[in-house]
Amino acid sequence: MLLRNRAPQIVDPPAPAGAPYEHLSTASVAVVSWLAEAHIDFVLVGAFARRLRGEESASGPVAIVPAPYGRNLDRLVHALTALHARERTSVLAGVGGQGTGQPLKLKAEHLVGPRRLELSIGAHTLDVEGRPDGAPSYQALLYESVRMQVSAATAVEVAAPEDIEFYEHVHRTGVAPQISVARL
């Protein structure tokens, strides 16, 4: 049997985080390491990105914006399907929330829609950000991001603070932030 087409598993506990990142949850580091091992290109946004940037009080699931090209989305779909990803309900959206119903039958098109997919992968959680109106392009996110080492074997791209805030605002309100300039 060919093993190269087998999706990697989420391994607990992962390799310990680097010196400045001891405050990171091992479950979140495990999810990020799993994504990297599955060769998925992404930029981190959301609570885990806030924690990486030093906001120790931030809590919530790992949230990513995947690179929008076909092969990357196919790899993400394959990895999520192999681990029987399920959609979380809003009540269970916290860290460790369990999914409901049957495993999702994902397609690449589901990952680039306008809405956020809130997923549960066993005991782990992952949010895949959609492409709401006004969202920065993946290339713009990547250009403004910073590469950070979260474990001995894993380095990830972490979005700029203003991009993290954009996605948080969209998640809270459902609409992109509007800036208006008025002359007095």
C-alpha positions in Angstrom: 0.0 0.0 0.0 1.3 3.5 -0.9 1.9 5.5 2.3 2.6 8.8 0.5 -1.1 9.4 -0.1 -1.9 8.8 3.6 -2.8 12.0 5.5 -0.7 12.7 8.6 -2.4 12.3 12.0 -2.5 15.0 14.7 0.1 13.9 17.3 -0.3 14.7 21.0 1.9 16.0 22.6 3.9 17.7 19.8 7.5 18.7 20.1 7.8 21.4 22.8 7.4 25.0 21.7 10.4 27.2 21.5 11.7 29.3 24.4 9.4 32.4 24.0 6.3 30.3 23.4 5.9 28.1 26.5 2.4 29.8 27.0 1.0 28.1 23.9 -1.5 25.3 24.3 -0.1 21.9 23.2 -3.4 21.2 21.3 -3.0 24.3 19.2 0.6 23.6 18.5 -0.4 20.0 17.5 -2.9 21.3 15.0 -0.5 23.7 13.4 2.2 21.0 13.3 -0.3 18.7 11.6 -1.1 21.3 9.0 2.6 21.9 8.3 3.2 18.1 8.0 0.3 17.8 5.5 2.2 20.5 3.4 -0.7 22.9 3.6 0.2 26.6 2.9 -1.7 29.0 5.2 -1.5 32.1 7.3 -2.6 32.0 10.9 -5.3 34.5 12.1 -7.5 34.4 15.2 -6.8 33.7 18.8 -3.8 31.4 18.3 -2.1 34.1 16.1 -2.8 36.7 18.8 -1.1 34.4 21.4 1.9 34.0 19.1 2.1 37.8 18.9 2.2 38.1 22.7 -1.5 38.4 23.8 -1.4 35.7 26.4 -5.1 36.2 27.4 -6.4 35.3 23.9 -8.1 31.9 23.7 -9.9 30.0 21.0 -9.3 27.6 18.2 -6.6 27.8 15.5 -7.9 29.8 12.6 -6.2 29.8 9.2 -6.5 31.4 5.8 -5.4 28.7 3.4 -3.6 29.5 0.2 -6.3 29.6 -2.5 -4.6 27.5 -5.2 -6.1 24.2 -6.2 -3.4 21.7 -5.0 -3.2 23.3 -1.6 -7.0 23.2 -1.1 -7.1 19.6 -2.3 -4.4 18.7 0.3 -6.4 20.5 3.0 -9.6 18.7 2.0 -7.8 15.3 2.0 -6.3 16.0 5.4 -9.6 17.1 6.9 -11.5 14.2 5.3 -8.9 11.6 6.5 -9.4 12.7 10.1 -13.2 12.9 9.8 -13.6 16.6 10.4 -17.0 17.7 11.6 -18.7 21.1 11.9 -18.8 22.5 15.4 -21.9 24.2 16.8 -21.6 27.7 18.2 -22.3 26.4 21.7 -19.3 24.0 21.4 -17.0 26.5 19.6 -14.5 26.7 22.4 -11.2 24.8 22.5 -11.9 21.1 22.6 -15.5 21.3 21.4 -16.8 18.2 19.7 -18.3 18.2 16.3 -21.9 17.3 15.5 -23.4 14.9 13.0 -21.6 13.0 10.3 -18.1 13.8 9.0 -18.2 16.6 6.4 -18.0 15.8 2.7 -15.7 18.7 1.8 -14.7 20.0 -1.6 -12.2 22.7 -2.4 -15.0 25.1 -3.2 -16.3 24.9 0.4 -13.0 26.3 1.6 -13.0 29.5 -0.4 -16.6 30.6 0.2 -17.5 33.7 2.1 -18.2 32.0 5.5 -15.9 30.6 8.2 -15.9 26.8 8.6 -15.7 25.9 12.3 -14.4 22.4 12.4 -13.8 19.8 15.1 -11.1 17.1 14.4 -11.5 14.7 17.2 -10.6 16.6 20.3 -9.0 19.4 18.3 -10.5 22.5 16.7 -9.7 24.4 13.5 -11.4 27.4 11.8 -10.9 27.8 8.1 -11.6 31.4 7.2 -13.7 32.2 4.2 -13.2 35.1 1.8 -15.7 37.7 3.0 -16.1 40.9 1.0 -13.3 43.4 1.7 -10.9 40.6 2.9 -7.3 41.1 2.0 -6.0 38.7 -0.7 -3.9 35.7 0.4 -0.9 37.3 -1.2 -1.4 40.5 0.8 -1.8 38.5 4.1 1.4 36.6 3.3 3.3 39.7 2.4 2.4 41.4 5.8 2.9 38.2 7.8 5.8 37.2 10.1 7.3 33.7 10.2 7.4 32.3 13.7 8.8 29.1 15.1 6.1 27.4 17.2 8.0 24.1 17.8 11.4 22.6 17.0 10.1 21.3 13.6 7.3 23.8 12.8 7.5 27.4 11.6 4.3 29.2 10.5 3.2 32.5 8.9 1.3 34.7 11.4 -0.8 37.5 10.0 -0.2 41.2 10.8 -2.2 42.5 13.8 -4.5 44.5 11.6 -5.4 41.5 9.5 -6.0 39.4 12.6 -8.4 42.1 13.8 -10.1 42.2 10.4 -11.0 38.5 10.7 -12.0 38.9 14.3 -14.3 41.8 13.4 -15.9 39.8 10.6 -16.4 36.8 13.0 -18.0 39.0 15.7 -20.3 41.1 13.4 -20.7 39.2 10.2 -19.6 42.2 8.1 -16.2 43.7 7.0 -15.2 46.8 8.9 -16.0 50.1 7.1 -13.8 53.1 7.3 -15.3 56.5 6.5 -13.6 59.8 6.4 -15.6 62.9 7.0 -14.4 66.5 6.5 -15.5 69.0 9.1 
